[in-house]
Amino acid sequence: MAESVRVDAWVWAVRLYKTRSLATAACRAGHVRIDGERAKPAQKVGVGSTVEVRGGERVRIVEVRQLLSKRVGAPVAQAAYLDHSPPPPPKELASPFGQRDRGAGRPTKKERREIDRLRGRARG
């Protein structure tokens, strides 16, 4: 068995990313770190390494226990790492912004602009 595997292949194989190309793009964008250092897609990961994956609002911190280069089933994938991730915030604390009253109809153009502004998607 190999002593190291490419980090993009490993995070895809243990199902932290849906596709290999998404895993490679995340590495290039700096969303994957190995032992605190930014990882390039071809960088090698070994047993005992700590891999930090940023995806959306959640950060996953996992310790490599088994090296995998091919995608495997979920139970085998979960056994390949030890999860040190902080728990996700409770859904009750998440602000439900952008929700409309039931029966209020579709938002007007002005309301859509305000919603986009709130969500940080405002156009120049």
C-alpha positions as CSV (number, residue, x, y, z in Angstrom):
1,M,0.0,0.0,0.0
2,A,1.2,3.5,-0.8
3,E,2.6,5.7,2.0
4,S,1.0,8.9,0.6
5,V,-1.9,9.9,-1.7
6,R,-2.7,13.1,-3.5
7,V,-4.8,15.4,-1.3
8,D,-7.4,16.1,-4.0
9,A,-7.9,12.4,-4.6
10,W,-8.1,11.6,-0.8
11,V,-10.8,14.3,0.0
12,W,-12.8,13.0,-2.9
13,A,-12.4,9.4,-2.0
14,V,-13.6,10.0,1.6
15,R,-16.6,11.9,0.3
16,L,-15.7,15.4,1.6
17,Y,-16.3,16.6,-2.0
18,K,-18.8,15.3,-4.5
19,T,-16.5,15.1,-7.5
20,R,-12.7,14.9,-8.1
21,S,-12.8,18.1,-10.1
22,L,-14.5,20.0,-7.3
23,A,-11.8,18.7,-4.9
24,T,-9.1,19.9,-7.2
25,A,-10.7,23.3,-7.7
26,A,-11.1,23.7,-3.9
27,C,-7.4,22.9,-3.4
28,R,-6.5,25.5,-6.1
29,A,-8.7,28.1,-4.4
30,G,-7.1,27.5,-1.0
31,H,-10.0,25.8,0.7
32,V,-8.0,22.8,1.7
33,R,-5.1,22.8,4.2
34,I,-2.8,20.1,5.3
35,D,-1.3,20.5,8.9
36,G,-2.2,24.3,8.7
37,E,-0.5,24.9,5.4
38,R,-2.4,25.7,2.1
39,A,-2.4,22.5,-0.1
40,K,-2.0,22.2,-3.8
41,P,-4.0,19.5,-5.5
42,A,-1.0,17.2,-6.1
43,Q,0.4,17.6,-2.5
44,K,0.7,14.3,-0.7
45,V,-1.2,13.4,2.4
46,G,-0.1,10.7,4.8
47,V,-1.5,8.8,7.8
48,G,-1.6,11.1,10.8
49,S,-1.9,14.3,8.8
50,T,-4.6,16.8,9.6
51,V,-6.7,18.0,6.7
52,E,-8.9,21.1,7.0
53,V,-11.6,21.6,4.4
54,R,-13.7,24.7,4.1
55,G,-17.0,24.4,2.3
56,G,-19.7,26.9,2.5
57,E,-20.3,28.0,6.1
58,R,-18.8,24.8,7.6
59,V,-15.2,23.9,8.3
60,R,-14.3,20.2,8.5
61,I,-11.1,19.2,10.3
62,V,-10.2,15.6,9.9
63,E,-7.2,13.4,10.8
64,V,-6.1,10.9,8.2
65,R,-6.3,7.3,9.5
66,Q,-6.3,5.4,6.2
67,L,-5.1,6.3,2.7
68,L,-7.6,5.9,-0.1
69,S,-7.2,6.9,-3.7
70,K,-10.4,5.5,-5.1
71,R,-13.9,6.5,-4.0
72,V,-15.5,4.0,-1.5
73,G,-18.8,3.5,0.2
74,A,-19.8,5.8,3.0
75,P,-19.1,3.5,6.0
76,V,-15.6,2.7,4.7
77,A,-15.0,6.4,3.9
78,Q,-16.0,7.5,7.5
79,A,-13.6,4.9,8.9
80,A,-10.7,6.4,6.9
81,Y,-10.6,9.6,9.0
82,L,-11.2,10.9,12.5
83,D,-13.4,13.9,12.6
84,H,-12.3,16.8,14.8
85,S,-14.7,19.3,13.3
86,P,-16.6,21.8,15.5
87,P,-20.3,21.0,15.7
88,P,-22.5,23.0,13.3
89,P,-24.4,25.8,14.8
90,P,-28.0,24.9,15.9
91,K,-30.6,25.7,13.3
92,E,-32.6,27.8,15.9
93,L,-29.7,30.3,16.1
94,A,-29.5,30.8,12.3
95,S,-31.4,33.9,11.3
96,P,-34.3,33.1,8.9
97,F,-33.8,36.2,6.8
98,G,-35.4,36.5,3.4
99,Q,-38.5,34.6,4.4
100,R,-41.8,36.0,3.3
101,D,-45.2,35.8,5.0
102,R,-47.3,33.0,3.7
103,G,-49.7,34.2,1.0
104,A,-47.7,37.4,0.3
105,G,-47.1,36.5,-3.3
106,R,-43.9,36.9,-5.3
107,P,-41.5,39.7,-4.4
108,T,-41.5,42.8,-6.5
109,K,-38.4,44.0,-8.3
110,K,-37.6,46.4,-5.5
111,E,-38.0,43.7,-2.9
112,R,-35.8,41.3,-4.9
113,R,-33.0,44.0,-4.9
114,E,-33.4,44.4,-1.1
115,I,-33.2,40.6,-0.6
116,D,-30.1,40.4,-2.8
117,R,-28.5,43.3,-0.9
118,L,-29.2,41.5,2.4
119,R,-27.6,38.3,1.1
120,G,-24.5,40.1,-0.2
121,R,-25.3,39.5,-3.8
122,A,-26.0,43.2,-4.7
123,R,-25.0,44.3,-8.1
124,G,-22.9,47.5,-8.6
